[in-house]
Amino acid sequence: MEGEDRQGSLIERRKNDHIDICAKEDLSPGYQYWDDIRLLHRSLPEIDLDEVDTSSSVFGRRLSAPIVISAMTGGFGKAKEINAVLASVAEKYGLGLGVGSQRAALENSELAETYAVVRDYDVPLRIANLGLPQLVRQGVRASLDPEDGAAAMEMIEAHVLAIHLNYLQEVVQPEGDTCARGGLDAMERFASSLPLVAKETGAGMSRDTALRLKGAGVVGLDVGGLGGTSFSAVEYYRARQAKDVSRENLGKAFWDWGIPAPVSVVTANVGLPMIATGGLRSGLDVARAVCIGASCGGMAGRLLPAALEGRAELEQEVKMIVDELRAAMFLVGARNVDELAEAHALVVGRSRDWLDHMME
């Protein structure tokens, strides 16, 4: 029991560290990959801005805008307040919402309320969250099973369950789960009874991986590409605080590791609904993502500081993002999200170089 308590405290402390670091530090790779996506301006849009309809459907759920507030937190005291703010704003603006990894609550039921608070709000798309490393055996610790996945979904009355593929983070953090053998089989086992979304967390997704996941039966993808929060960078700061020179070096070495988010959207487009995450900073970036094949855009980095300030600050931030999206749609002459998906987009810069080499 003492060992279990120590493990639980470790997870809670790590989650608290992640929120503090993400709110205070610059964790981006230093290159804005979404700026490589250029939308073609239409001088004669022939539509009225007031008539632009930003609503869309993702995983059979109707959203007021193709935006998901990406998974941020859960599993420690402060997380309940943060998730309540996020859920209240997601309800008001009709957006999707993901919660952080729920492993902590499966191991300690007292933490369930830090996630379950989102049930108090009418969020049109709720996304539960578990990690693929916990779906396979790690040393003496048993793996999670589909019943655990169902429990995670029930905890927040989720519509889908995200299984996050965060091996970059796991290999850098000192307490990481690095046995990846059997991961695809585990995804297939869970997908046979649960609606799974395979979710990368900052390192991007290749076409081969997307096809394998589609074959395993997932209902959607979250490409989680390079460009936003680098969890290698997060672990770099944690290691520096702990004076762990070896891990600090590892985190720094892999800070920019991964496939850029826009490149991931293009290459991982295998006919499944797709959330584009990884460095989206604006409604314009959401429009760019939809134009190159995403069903919607997921955002966390821009929203977390506002969420920590409170509901009013987050509402203001989300309103600006939706206004930016609507303006982008107007300027390309798109009356709705379906027409936005057909708008012409150019890919330039480093993203163009990536695509040229990946398609050789």
FENPE-V446251 format. One record per residue. N is the residue number from 0. RES is the residue in three letters. OMEGA is omega in whole degrees, 0 to 359 (999 if undefined). Layout:
BEGIN
N&RES&OMEGA / N&RES&OMEGA
END
This chain:
BEGIN
0&MET&179 / 1&GLU&178 / 2&GLY&178 / 3&GLU&179 / 4&ASP&181 / 5&ARG&178 / 6&GLN&179 / 7&GLY&179 / 8&SER&178 / 9&LEU&180 / 10&ILE&180 / 11&GLU&180 / 12&ARG&179 / 13&ARG&180 / 14&LYS&177 / 15&ASN&177 / 16&ASP&183 / 17&HIS&180 / 18&ILE&181 / 19&ASP&182 / 20&ILE&181 / 21&CYS&181 / 22&ALA&190 / 23&LYS&189 / 24&GLU&173 / 25&ASP&186 / 26&LEU&183 / 27&SER&181 / 28&PRO&178 / 29&GLY&177 / 30&TYR&183 / 31&GLN&184 / 32&TYR&181 / 33&TRP&175 / 34&ASP&176 / 35&ASP&179 / 36&ILE&183 / 37&ARG&178 / 38&LEU&184 / 39&LEU&181 / 40&HIS&176 / 41&ARG&183 / 42&SER&177 / 43&LEU&184 / 44&PRO&177 / 45&GLU&174 / 46&ILE&176 / 47&ASP&180 / 48&LEU&182 / 49&ASP&182 / 50&GLU&180 / 51&VAL&183 / 52&ASP&182 / 53&THR&185 / 54&SER&181 / 55&SER&178 / 56&SER&177 / 57&VAL&182 / 58&PHE&178 / 59&GLY&180 / 60&ARG&183 / 61&ARG&178 / 62&LEU&177 / 63&SER&175 / 64&ALA&183 / 65&PRO&185 / 66&ILE&173 / 67&VAL&170 / 68&ILE&189 / 69&SER&182 / 70&ALA&179 / 71&MET&192 / 72&THR&181 / 73&GLY&173 / 74&GLY&171 / 75&PHE&192 / 76&GLY&184 / 77&LYS&185 / 78&ALA&180 / 79&LYS&180 / 80&GLU&180 / 81&ILE&182 / 82&ASN&176 / 83&ALA&178 / 84&VAL&181 / 85&LEU&183 / 86&ALA&181 / 87&SER&180 / 88&VAL&175 / 89&ALA&177 / 90&GLU&184 / 91&LYS&185 / 92&TYR&175 / 93&GLY&183 / 94&LEU&173 / 95&GLY&181 / 96&LEU&172 / 97&GLY&175 / 98&VAL&178 / 99&GLY&182 / 100&SER&185 / 101&GLN&178 / 102&ARG&182 / 103&ALA&182 / 104&ALA&176 / 105&LEU&180 / 106&GLU&180 / 107&ASN&186 / 108&SER&179 / 109&GLU&181 / 110&LEU&184 / 111&ALA&183 / 112&GLU&179 / 113&THR&175 / 114&TYR&188 / 115&ALA&179 / 116&VAL&181 / 117&VAL&177 / 118&ARG&181 / 119&ASP&184 / 120&TYR&182 / 121&ASP&179 / 122&VAL&188 / 123&PRO&178 / 124&LEU&178 / 125&ARG&185 / 126&ILE&175 / 127&ALA&191 / 128&ASN&170 / 129&LEU&182 / 130&GLY&177 / 131&LEU&179 / 132&PRO&179 / 133&GLN&178 / 134&LEU&176 / 135&VAL&183 / 136&ARG&177 / 137&GLN&181 / 138&GLY&182 / 139&VAL&183 / 140&ARG&181 / 141&ALA&179 / 142&SER&173 / 143&LEU&179 / 144&ASP&182 / 145&PRO&177 / 146&GLU&175 / 147&ASP&177 / 148&GLY&178 / 149&ALA&179 / 150&ALA&178 / 151&ALA&178 / 152&MET&181 / 153&GLU&183 / 154&MET&182 / 155&ILE&185 / 156&GLU&186 / 157&ALA&176 / 158&HIS&176 / 159&VAL&178 / 160&LEU&175 / 161&ALA&171 / 162&ILE&186 / 163&HIS&180 / 164&LEU&190 / 165&ASN&187 / 166&TYR&174 / 167&LEU&178 / 168&GLN&183 / 169&GLU&183 / 170&VAL&181 / 171&VAL&184 / 172&GLN&186 / 173&PRO&181 / 174&GLU&186 / 175&GLY&176 / 176&ASP&191 / 177&THR&172 / 178&CYS&183 / 179&ALA&182 / 180&ARG&179 / 181&GLY&182 / 182&GLY&181 / 183&LEU&177 / 184&ASP&179 / 185&ALA&177 / 186&MET&180 / 187&GLU&180 / 188&ARG&179 / 189&PHE&184 / 190&ALA&180 / 191&SER&181 / 192&SER&183 / 193&LEU&178 / 194&PRO&187 / 195&LEU&167 / 196&VAL&177 / 197&ALA&190 / 198&LYS&170 / 199&GLU&187 / 200&THR&173 / 201&GLY&181 / 202&ALA&174 / 203&GLY&186 / 204&MET&178 / 205&SER&178 / 206&ARG&179 / 207&ASP&178 / 208&THR&180 / 209&ALA&179 / 210&LEU&178 / 211&ARG&179 / 212&LEU&176 / 213&LYS&178 / 214&GLY&179 / 215&ALA&175 / 216&GLY&178 / 217&VAL&182 / 218&VAL&180 / 219&GLY&182 / 220&LEU&167 / 221&ASP&193 / 222&VAL&175 / 223&GLY&188 / 224&GLY&175 / 225&LEU&178 / 226&GLY&179 / 227&GLY&180 / 228&THR&175 / 229&SER&179 / 230&PHE&169 / 231&SER&177 / 232&ALA&177 / 233&VAL&181 / 234&GLU&174 / 235&TYR&180 / 236&TYR&177 / 237&ARG&180 / 238&ALA&180 / 239&ARG&177 / 240&GLN&181 / 241&ALA&183 / 242&LYS&176 / 243&ASP&187 / 244&VAL&182 / 245&SER&180 / 246&ARG&176 / 247&GLU&178 / 248&ASN&180 / 249&LEU&179 / 250&GLY&179 / 251&LYS&182 / 252&ALA&185 / 253&PHE&181 / 254&TRP&184 / 255&ASP&183 / 256&TRP&172 / 257&GLY&178 / 258&ILE&182 / 259&PRO&184 / 260&ALA&180 / 261&PRO&177 / 262&VAL&178 / 263&SER&179 / 264&VAL&182 / 265&VAL&187 / 266&THR&182 / 267&ALA&180 / 268&ASN&184 / 269&VAL&176 / 270&GLY&177 / 271&LEU&171 / 272&PRO&188 / 273&MET&173 / 274&ILE&177 / 275&ALA&174 / 276&THR&180 / 277&GLY&173 / 278&GLY&176 / 279&LEU&185 / 280&ARG&189 / 281&SER&173 / 282&GLY&174 / 283&LEU&178 / 284&ASP&175 / 285&VAL&178 / 286&ALA&178 / 287&ARG&181 / 288&ALA&179 / 289&VAL&181 / 290&CYS&182 / 291&ILE&170 / 292&GLY&180 / 293&ALA&174 / 294&SER&179 / 295&CYS&178 / 296&GLY&177 / 297&GLY&184 / 298&MET&175 / 299&ALA&187 / 300&GLY&180 / 301&ARG&189 / 302&LEU&186 / 303&LEU&180 / 304&PRO&179 / 305&ALA&179 / 306&ALA&178 / 307&LEU&177 / 308&GLU&179 / 309&GLY&186 / 310&ARG&183 / 311&ALA&180 / 312&GLU&180 / 313&LEU&177 / 314&GLU&179 / 315&GLN&181 / 316&GLU&181 / 317&VAL&178 / 318&LYS&179 / 319&MET&181 / 320&ILE&179 / 321&VAL&177 / 322&ASP&177 / 323&GLU&178 / 324&LEU&181 / 325&ARG&179 / 326&ALA&179 / 327&ALA&179 / 328&MET&179 / 329&PHE&186 / 330&LEU&173 / 331&VAL&177 / 332&GLY&182 / 333&ALA&179 / 334&ARG&182 / 335&ASN&185 / 336&VAL&176 / 337&ASP&178 / 338&GLU&176 / 339&LEU&180 / 340&ALA&181 / 341&GLU&181 / 342&ALA&184 / 343&HIS&178 / 344&ALA&175 / 345&LEU&176 / 346&VAL&184 / 347&VAL&172 / 348&GLY&182 / 349&ARG&179 / 350&SER&176 / 351&ARG&178 / 352&ASP&177 / 353&TRP&183 / 354&LEU&179 / 355&ASP&181 / 356&HIS&181 / 357&MET&181 / 358&MET&179 / 359&GLU&999
END
